[in-house]
Amino acid sequence: MSNVKQADLNIKLKDLFFRWLDVTKTFHKLNNQQQQVLALFLYYHYKYKKETTNDKILWKIVFDYDTKMKIIEDPIFGEKGLTGLQNILTILRKKNIIIDCKISPFFIPDLTKDSKNFKVIFNFNIIDNE
């Protein structure tokens, strides 16, 4: 019999992207500021994807100056300014999280346009009982 643990959590859409990066921190090893910036870009990517079907245009909008200004003005971002944002974007590029002005698909949660739930499943295969 399968031993499954499940937790149903209510969360605001914007917060989902922050929690997603918290859960996947083992894989990306970003610090808190880098996670916050990436989460905000993921949030705007999701929002803009609802309105834009052309992927090339979508990524231009995601990394557009107006979107960057929205991120800078977000209380979560703090008072780092445009220079601080550019520095974090440089780090995300060096870590191959942003490649060719796109966020690597590995870091984007698979949400449909009108998602009302999102599941993350960990399957631990025990290979040694000792």
C-alpha positions as CSV (number, residue, x, y, z in Angstrom):
1,M,0.0,0.0,0.0
2,S,1.2,3.5,-0.9
3,N,2.1,5.8,2.0
4,V,1.0,9.3,0.7
5,K,1.2,12.5,2.7
6,Q,-0.9,15.4,1.3
7,A,-1.3,18.9,2.4
8,D,-3.9,21.2,0.7
9,L,-2.8,24.8,1.0
10,N,-4.7,27.9,0.0
11,I,-2.4,30.5,-1.6
12,K,-2.6,33.7,-3.6
13,L,-1.4,33.4,-7.2
14,K,1.5,35.8,-6.7
15,D,2.7,33.9,-3.6
16,L,2.6,30.6,-5.4
17,F,5.7,31.5,-7.4
18,F,7.6,32.4,-4.1
19,R,6.6,29.1,-2.5
20,W,7.5,27.2,-5.7
21,L,11.0,28.6,-5.5
22,D,11.2,27.8,-1.8
23,V,10.3,24.2,-2.5
24,T,12.7,23.9,-5.4
25,K,15.6,25.7,-3.6
26,T,17.7,22.5,-3.5
27,F,17.9,22.6,-7.3
28,H,18.6,26.3,-7.9
29,K,20.4,27.4,-4.7
30,L,19.4,31.0,-5.2
31,N,19.6,33.4,-2.3
32,N,16.5,35.2,-1.0
33,Q,16.9,38.3,-3.2
34,Q,17.4,36.2,-6.3
35,Q,14.4,34.1,-5.5
36,Q,12.3,37.2,-5.0
37,V,13.2,38.6,-8.4
38,L,12.8,35.3,-10.2
39,A,9.4,34.8,-8.5
40,L,8.2,38.2,-9.7
41,F,9.4,37.5,-13.2
42,L,7.6,34.1,-13.1
43,Y,4.4,35.8,-11.9
44,Y,4.5,38.4,-14.7
45,H,5.3,35.6,-17.2
46,Y,2.2,33.8,-16.1
47,K,0.0,36.9,-16.3
48,Y,1.3,37.9,-19.7
49,K,1.1,34.4,-21.1
50,K,-2.7,34.6,-20.7
51,E,-2.8,37.4,-23.2
52,T,0.1,36.6,-25.5
53,T,0.3,33.4,-27.7
54,N,3.5,34.4,-29.5
55,D,6.4,33.1,-27.3
56,K,8.9,35.6,-28.8
57,I,6.7,38.6,-28.0
58,L,5.8,37.1,-24.6
59,W,9.5,37.1,-23.5
60,K,10.1,40.6,-24.8
61,I,7.2,41.8,-22.6
62,V,8.4,39.8,-19.6
63,F,11.8,41.5,-19.7
64,D,10.6,44.8,-20.9
65,Y,11.4,48.0,-19.1
66,D,7.8,48.4,-17.9
67,T,7.8,45.0,-16.3
68,K,11.2,45.8,-14.6
69,M,9.6,48.9,-13.2
70,K,6.7,46.9,-11.8
71,I,9.2,44.6,-10.1
72,I,11.2,47.5,-8.7
73,E,8.0,49.1,-7.4
74,D,6.8,45.9,-5.7
75,P,7.2,46.1,-1.9
76,I,8.8,42.6,-1.9
77,F,11.7,43.9,-4.0
78,G,12.6,46.6,-1.5
79,E,14.7,49.6,-2.4
80,K,17.4,48.0,-4.6
81,G,16.5,50.1,-7.7
82,L,17.1,49.4,-11.3
83,T,20.9,48.8,-10.7
84,G,20.1,46.2,-8.1
85,L,17.6,44.5,-10.4
86,Q,20.2,44.4,-13.2
87,N,22.8,42.9,-10.9
88,I,20.4,40.1,-9.9
89,L,19.5,39.5,-13.6
90,T,23.2,39.1,-14.3
91,I,23.5,36.5,-11.6
92,L,20.5,34.6,-12.9
93,R,22.1,34.6,-16.4
94,K,25.4,33.3,-15.0
95,K,23.5,30.5,-13.2
96,N,21.7,29.6,-16.5
97,I,18.3,30.4,-15.1
98,I,17.8,33.1,-17.7
99,I,19.1,31.9,-21.1
100,D,18.7,34.1,-24.2
101,C,16.3,36.4,-22.5
102,K,14.0,33.6,-21.4
103,I,13.6,31.8,-18.1
104,S,14.7,28.2,-18.4
105,P,11.6,26.0,-18.6
106,F,13.0,23.9,-15.7
107,F,12.2,26.8,-13.4
108,I,8.7,27.6,-14.7
109,P,5.8,25.8,-12.9
110,D,3.5,24.1,-15.4
111,L,0.3,26.2,-14.9
112,T,-2.6,26.4,-17.3
113,K,-4.2,29.8,-18.0
114,D,-7.0,29.4,-15.4
115,S,-5.3,27.1,-13.0
116,K,-7.1,26.7,-9.7
117,N,-4.6,24.2,-8.2
118,F,-1.0,23.2,-8.7
119,K,0.6,20.1,-7.5
120,V,4.2,19.3,-6.7
121,I,4.9,15.6,-6.2
122,F,8.0,14.2,-4.7
123,N,8.6,10.5,-5.3
124,F,11.3,9.2,-3.0
125,N,12.7,5.9,-4.3
126,I,14.5,4.3,-1.3
127,I,17.5,2.4,-2.7
128,D,19.1,1.3,0.6
129,N,17.3,0.3,3.8
130,E,20.3,0.7,6.0
